[in-house]
Amino acid sequence: MGSNLQHPDRKPGQTSSTQDDTHSNAYERMLQRTRDLLESATQELKPSFGKALDEAREQASRLGELTREEAETVAEYLRRDIHDAAEYLADQGGDLRDWLRFDIQLVEDRILDAFALAADTTKLELQRLAERAREIGEWHTGEITGPGTLVCKACEEELHFHKTGRIPPCPKCKATRYRRGEHTE
């Protein structure tokens, strides 16, 4: 999947930082909408995480917050992060503090609540999709990721994300591929 999130109608003078903020905020709004859909549904009609995320993605596009392509890309970033967290919770039986690998107090409560509900809902789905989740377990420079620790595949340098943000090249070796940090117990 490509990580180019440039909006075709980007205004002259709009900085990359402004665009990064737009996409990071879109990631968080999409996460919150997905959480709201999962939380508001009755147990019998509860949508899967994937369906709730698809609806949140469509809403971001429909409201003009993102182009369809941008919404697809941000949704894939969110899907990757939630699947990784849920896979960890299902396989290791730990909690989000272990998955994040840093003090959970540094993560904004609203993001953590949304992430926790989505990860918990996804945990059951991931037991069926464990093989696919392992295949998508790679993060790349330029993509957006949620809170957690990524480790450079080239030099093992750790990057700690305390909030949603764009993944930079490795500050140590300039490599562009990461994996989620090993989870401590």
Buried (B, 14 or more C-beta within 10 A) or exposed (E): EEBEBEBEEEEEEEEEEEBBBBBBEBBBBBBBBBBBBBBEEEEEEBBEBBBBBBBBBBBBBEEEBBBEBBBBBBBBBBBBBBBBBBBBBBBEEEEBBBBBBBEBEEBEEEBBBBBBBBBBBBBEBBEEBEEEBEEBBEBBBBBBBBBBBBBBBBEEBBBEBBEBBBBEEBEEEEBBBBBBBEBEE
